[in-house]
Amino acid sequence: MKQHINIKNKRARFEYEILDTYKAGIVLSGTEIKSIRLGRASIAESFCEFNEKGELFVINMTVEEYTHATHFNHRPKSERKLLLNKRELKKWHKEVKVSGLTIVPLRLFVNDRGLAKMEIALAKGKKLYDKRETIKDRDNKRNLDRVKKSYNN
């Protein structure tokens, strides 16, 4: 039986306004992919950055050490290279440089071929009043659903 891995960054949609998304591959070692397939990874505090060569890296992503590995295990918090087309990389690099936008990971998943992929987004930070608006909308929707449910019963 194949287990479906889908690790989400729930804070990203609350902290940022999402403008554009891509699915990128990740360069991983053997023990890292085994840990991810077991669901032992977190992208909660992670973000993406370009290096001086124009390559995109995910920083602060935690992949727990693989339990059945020997002393050749990986470091839990290391930078991992993301794989995108050159055209996509150049476009986002320009956006980040010019307009001060951020690239945040939204989710980490394993596709049907067994490869780890990351959905990343070009995002703009929300102001405090935008966050309050999001909380208010969420509460209103919850209350509305509650009223609908009690009305239907």
N, C-alpha and C positions, 0 to 999 in steps of 0.2 A: 504494500500500500504506500502510495506517494503522499507525503505530507506537504501541505500548501504553506509556504513561508511568506508572510506579508508583515513586515515590521514598519510601523508608521511613526511619523514625527507629528504628534498631535498639537504641539505648541506652535508649529510653523504657521498654520493657517490662522491662529489667533494673533501671533506676533507680527505677521507680515501680510501684505496684500499681494497675492500671486498674480504676476503679469504674463508669464510664459513658462511652459514646461517641456522637458526632454527626458527621454529614457537613456541612460548611459550605462555602459559596461564598467566593471571595476576590475583592476588588476589585483589578484589575491594569491596568497601562497596556499599550499595544500591544506594546512591545518586551519586556515582562516575560513575557507569554503566549507569545510566539515563542520565548524562551529556555527556558521550561518545556517546551514541546512538543518541543524538541531534547534535553530531559533534563538541562539545565545549571542545576540548582537543588539546594540542600541544606537540610534541616531538622534537621540533627544537633544544633546548640546552641540551637535556637529554643524559645520558650515563648509562652504567650498571656497577655494582661493586659487588664483593663477600664480605659477612660479615665473621666474624671469625668462624661461623659454616659451611661455605661452601655453603650458600644459595645465590642466585643471586637476586639483587634488581635493579630496574630502579630508577635513581635519577634525579631530576630536571624536571620530566614530569609534565606538567601543565594540570590539569583537572579543568575547571572552576566550581564554586559552582552551584549546581542545584537550579534554581530559585524558584521552588515550594516546597522546603524543609523547615522544621521548624528549630529550633536551633540545631538540630542534623545533621547539614550539615558537609561535609568533609573539610579538609584543601586542598587548591588548589595545593600546591607544597609539597607533602610528598613522602617518599620512598614507592614503591609498589613492593611486592615480585613477582618474575617471577617463573613460574612452568615449570620445565623440568625434564627429567629422571635423576636419579642419575649418570648413566654412562655418559650422555652428560655433566652434570654439572662438574664431575671430569675431563673429557677430556679438557673442556674449562678452568677450573681453573688452570690446569697444564700449558696450553698454555699461559695464561695471566701471570702467575708467571715466567715461564722460559724465554719466548721470548719477554715480554713487549708489547704484543698486546693489543688492546682495544676492548671492546664489545659495539657496538652502536646500538640503535634501528633504523630500516629502515622505518617501517610503523606500524600503529596501525589500526586494523580493527575488525569488528564484523562479525563472521561467520554465516552460515545459521541457526545454532541452537541458535543464539542470544548471544553467548559468546564472550567476548572481548579477542582478541589475539594480540600478538606483534611479528613481524618478526624482529629478532635480528641478528646481523652479527659480526663475529670475523674479525677485521679489523686492518690494519697497516696504520699509518699516512703517508700521502703523503708529499713529499718535495715540496718546492716552484716551482722548475722547472717542477715537475710532474703536478702541478696545471696549470702552464702556457701551458703545452702540451695539457691538457684537454680543456682549453679555445680555443686554436688554432684549435684543432680537431673539436670542436663544431662550430666555426665560418666557417671553411672550409666546413663542412657538410651543414650548412645553405646556404652558397653561391652556392654550388653545386645544392642543391634543387631549389634555385631561378633560376639558369640557366636552369635546366631541365624543370621547369614550363614555363618559357618564350619560350623555344624551342618548347614545345608541343602545345602552343597556336597559 
